[in-house]
């Protein structure tokens, strides 16, 4: 047990940043989450606003 505590070893964070596929996966997941949040905020903002009132002009066809 003492050898595990005293032996220097790479942390999982160091191993994570050495692998470019892990970095790419993190970027894709981050972009997906950001896109979902932007779409949710867009839906909340424009869904909460009342529809614009018409000026009373009618089109004759």
PEURSUL-V941732 format. One record per backbone hydrogen bond with DSSP energy under -0.5 kcal/mol. NH is the residue of the N-H (numbers start at 1). CO is the residue of the C=O. Records with the same first field share a line. If there is no record, write none. Layout:
# PEURSUL-V941732
NH: CO / CO
This chain:
# PEURSUL-V941732
5: 1
6: 2
7: 3
15: 11
16: 12
17: 13
18: 14
19: 15 / 16
20: 18
23: 19
24: 20
25: 21
26: 22
27: 23
28: 24
29: 25
30: 26
31: 27
32: 28
33: 29
34: 30
35: 31
36: 32
37: 33
38: 34
39: 35
40: 36
41: 37
42: 38
43: 39
44: 40
45: 41
46: 42
47: 43
48: 44
49: 45
61: 59
